[in-house]
């Protein structure tokens, strides 16, 4: 902790880091951890365009963003 006093680190952060080193042998992230990336495919772009925009001949057919995300998952 003496080395980290000027760095703004708290004791619990140092303890978590040490536990991670003991458990995994490294401070690197585990493969597959973190936020999953979304794919911007042609199909997804077309689906969002179709669901989000009102068509000129079918007014009121747009959808809210939260309902569009249900179709993409």
MARBA-660572 format. One line per field, with one value per atom (N, C-alpha, C): residue number from 0; x, y, z. Coordinates in nm, 4 decimals, decimal comma, padded with zeros to 6 digits. Layout:
BEGIN
i = NUM ...
c1 = X ...
c2 = Y ...
c3 = Z ...
END
This chain:
BEGIN
i = 0 0 0 1 1 1 2 2 2 3 3 3 4 4 4 5 5 5 6 6 6 7 7 7 8 8 8 9 9 9 10 10 10 11 11 11 12 12 12 13 13 13 14 14 14 15 15 15 16 16 16 17 17 17 18 18 18 19 19 19 20 20 20 21 21 21 22 22 22 23 23 23 24 24 24 25 25 25 26 26 26 27 27 27 28 28 28 29 29 29 30 30 30 31 31 31 32 32 32 33 33 33 34 34 34 35 35 35 36 36 36 37 37 37 38 38 38 39 39 39 40 40 40 41 41 41 42 42 42 43 43 43 44 44 44 45 45 45 46 46 46 47 47 47 48 48 48 49 49 49 50 50 50 51 51 51 52 52 52 53 53 53 54 54 54 55 55 55 56 56 56 57 57 57 58 58 58 59 59 59 60 60 60 61 61 61 62 62 62 63 63 63 64 64 64 65 65 65 66 66 66 67 67 67 68 68 68 69 69 69 70 70 70 71 71 71 72 72 72
c1 = 00,0830 00,0000 00,0868 00,2062 00,2928 00,3252 00,3402 00,3707 00,2512 00,1298 00,0093 -00,0562 -00,0006 -00,0643 -00,0830 00,0128 00,0051 -00,0770 -00,1156 -00,1873 -00,3387 -00,3881 -00,5322 -00,5981 -00,5219 -00,5760 -00,6281 -00,7351 -00,7850 -00,7447 -00,7510 -00,7074 -00,7862 -00,9169 -00,9977 -00,9576 -00,9175 -00,8732 -00,7448 -00,6537 -00,5275 -00,5542 -00,6437 -00,6770 -00,7380 -00,8308 -00,8915 -00,7866 -00,6920 -00,5855 -00,4991 -00,4635 -00,3829 -00,4575 -00,5883 -00,6682 -00,6735 -00,6844 -00,6876 -00,5544 -00,4449 -00,3130 -00,2993 -00,3453 -00,3384 -00,4229 -00,5413 -00,6349 -00,5919 -00,5582 -00,5322 -00,3843 -00,3016 -00,1596 -00,1246 -00,2221 -00,2002 -00,3086 -00,2870 -00,3891 -00,4647 -00,4344 -00,5027 -00,6471 -00,7320 -00,8724 -00,8867 -00,9866 -01,0131 -01,0698 -01,0370 -01,0938 -01,2459 -01,3117 -01,4573 -01,5239 -01,4442 -01,5054 -01,5275 -01,6146 -01,6413 -01,7680 -01,7950 -01,9164 -01,9055 -02,0116 -02,0147 -02,0323 -01,9616 -01,9708 -02,0933 -02,1559 -02,2680 -02,2180 -02,2894 -02,2482 -02,3348 -02,2689 -02,3398 -02,3449 -02,4404 -02,4567 -02,5577 -02,5570 -02,6529 -02,7949 -02,8146 -02,9474 -02,9947 -02,9050 -02,9426 -02,9721 -02,8926 -02,9151 -03,0501 -03,0787 -03,2076 -03,3242 -03,3073 -03,4128 -03,4412 -03,3354 -03,3535 -03,4194 -03,3769 -03,4405 -03,5887 -03,6204 -03,7596 -03,8441 -03,7888 -03,8651 -03,8686 -03,7643 -03,7547 -03,8225 -03,8310 -03,8810 -04,0238 -04,1027 -04,2370 -04,2245 -04,3013 -04,3021 -04,3986 -04,3711 -04,4565 -04,6003 -04,6178 -04,7534 -04,8127 -04,7386 -04,7884 -04,7470 -04,8036 -04,7680 -04,7998 -04,7162 -04,7386 -04,6862 -04,6058 -04,5541 -04,4142 -04,3655 -04,2342 -04,2390 -04,1224 -04,1133 -04,0152 -04,0324 -03,9408 -03,8113 -03,7043 -03,5733 -03,5747 -03,6412 -03,6417 -03,7099 -03,8096 -03,8752 -03,7928 -03,7114 -03,6240 -03,5142 -03,4602 -03,3515 -03,3975 -03,5258 -03,5763 -03,5661 -03,5816 -03,5714 -03,4267 -03,3301 -03,1896 -03,1236 -03,1811 -03,1125 -03,1481
c2 = -00,1199 00,0000 00,1254 00,1170 00,2347 00,2820 00,1881 00,2239 00,2882 00,2576 00,3036 00,4251 00,4763 00,5878 00,7091 00,7403 00,8581 00,8320 00,7099 00,6729 00,6772 00,6987 00,7043 00,5673 00,4642 00,3290 00,3041 00,2283 00,1931 00,0487 00,0134 -00,1176 -00,2301 -00,2108 -00,3180 -00,3456 -00,2433 -00,2631 -00,3448 -00,3151 -00,3894 -00,5343 -00,5562 -00,6925 -00,7709 -00,7095 -00,7770 -00,8122 -00,7225 -00,7477 -00,8649 -00,8684 -00,9784 -01,1111 -01,1092 -01,2321 -01,2810 -01,1894 -01,2280 -01,2897 -01,2340 -01,2901 -01,4291 -01,4475 -01,5796 -01,6819 -01,6411 -01,7334 -01,7692 -01,6679 -01,6908 -01,6875 -01,6346 -01,6247 -01,5039 -01,4213 -01,3031 -01,2004 -01,0782 -00,9747 -00,9530 -01,0335 -01,0214 -01,0675 -01,0154 -01,0554 -01,1968 -01,2668 -01,4020 -01,3946 -01,4920 -01,4928 -01,5016 -01,4202 -01,4212 -01,3331 -01,2697 -01,1820 -01,0443 -00,9704 -00,8362 -00,8303 -00,7136 -00,6908 -00,7582 -00,8260 -00,8920 -00,7878 -00,8051 -00,7125 -00,7465 -00,6430 -00,6643 -00,6646 -00,7308 -00,7413 -00,6521 -00,5716 -00,4832 -00,5538 -00,6412 -00,7128 -00,6404 -00,6740 -00,6160 -00,6486 -00,7717 -00,8138 -00,7308 -00,7068 -00,6282 -00,4833 -00,4262 -00,2880 -00,2767 -00,3712 -00,3689 -00,3879 -00,4754 -00,4982 -00,3717 -00,3036 -00,1799 -00,0738 -00,0606 00,0375 00,0080 -00,1180 -00,1572 -00,1338 -00,1626 -00,1498 -00,0070 00,0710 00,2027 00,3128 00,2978 00,4060 00,3806 00,4852 00,4746 00,4778 00,3963 00,3960 00,5035 00,5576 00,6636 00,6170 00,4931 00,4430 00,3712 00,3613 00,2937 00,3743 00,4909 00,5770 00,5097 00,5378 00,4835 00,3431 00,2910 00,1546 00,1530 00,2668 00,2706 00,2026 00,1682 00,1036 00,1797 00,1680 00,2290 00,1485 00,2141 00,1501 00,0258 00,0322 -00,0832 -00,2047 -00,1838 -00,2976 -00,3503 -00,2657 -00,3112 -00,4015 -00,3667 -00,4472 -00,5881 -00,6071 -00,7428 -00,8280 -00,7685 -00,8430 -00,8816 -00,8023 -00,8249 -00,9251 -00,9524 -01,0441 -01,1869
c3 = 00,0000 00,0000 00,0000 00,0549 00,0574 -00,0837 -00,1774 -00,3158 -00,3846 -00,3399 -00,4081 -00,3419 -00,2331 -00,1626 -00,2520 -00,3342 -00,4215 -00,5469 -00,5709 -00,6926 -00,6762 -00,5559 -00,5339 -00,5303 -00,4995 -00,4904 -00,3497 -00,3395 -00,2068 -00,1759 -00,0529 -00,0061 -00,0725 -00,0900 -00,1488 -00,2939 -00,3672 -00,5053 -00,5102 -00,4196 -00,4136 -00,3744 -00,2809 -00,2381 -00,3545 -00,4288 -00,5440 -00,6487 -00,6721 -00,7680 -00,7237 -00,5966 -00,5444 -00,5510 -00,5233 -00,5329 -00,6774 -00,7707 -00,9120 -00,9541 -00,9061 -00,9375 -00,8774 -00,7533 -00,6896 -00,7637 -00,8074 -00,8725 -01,0144 -01,0941 -01,2361 -01,2719 -01,1834 -01,2126 -01,2982 -01,3292 -01,4114 -01,3814 -01,4284 -01,4124 -01,5428 -01,6453 -01,7741 -01,7621 -01,8490 -01,8511 -01,9042 -01,8572 -01,9048 -02,0460 -02,1315 -02,2664 -02,2600 -02,3401 -02,3451 -02,2410 -02,1550 -02,0553 -02,1162 -02,0571 -02,1068 -02,1900 -02,2405 -02,3180 -02,4547 -02,4938 -02,6232 -02,7333 -02,8417 -02,9534 -03,0368 -03,0888 -03,1772 -03,3200 -03,4057 -03,5442 -03,6301 -03,7095 -03,8009 -03,9369 -03,9519 -04,0772 -04,1646 -04,2911 -04,3844 -04,3387 -04,2921 -04,2476 -04,1283 -04,0303 -03,9133 -03,9500 -04,0397 -04,0826 -04,1523 -04,2405 -04,3113 -04,2144 -04,1165 -04,0177 -03,9374 -03,8944 -03,8182 -03,9039 -04,0278 -04,1172 -04,1335 -04,1519 -04,1733 -04,0482 -03,9299 -03,8053 -03,7520 -03,7756 -03,7138 -03,7942 -03,9228 -04,0060 -04,0514 -04,0516 -04,1078 -04,2603 -04,3253 -04,4706 -04,5191 -04,6342 -04,6882 -04,7056 -04,7455 -04,7685 -04,6469 -04,5374 -04,4173 -04,2945 -04,2789 -04,1668 -04,0339 -03,9355 -03,8013 -03,7826 -03,8745 -03,8604 -03,7989 -03,7488 -03,6864 -03,5501 -03,4964 -03,3649 -03,2774 -03,1480 -03,0525 -03,0482 -03,0063 -03,0019 -02,9138 -02,7989 -02,7081 -02,7702 -02,8539 -02,9170 -03,0343 -03,0956 -03,2045 -03,1489 -03,0342 -02,9768 -02,9428 -02,9172 -02,8904 -03,0170 -03,1346 -03,2586 -03,2902 -03,2422 -03,2747 -03,1821 -03,0671 -02,9742 -02,9975
END
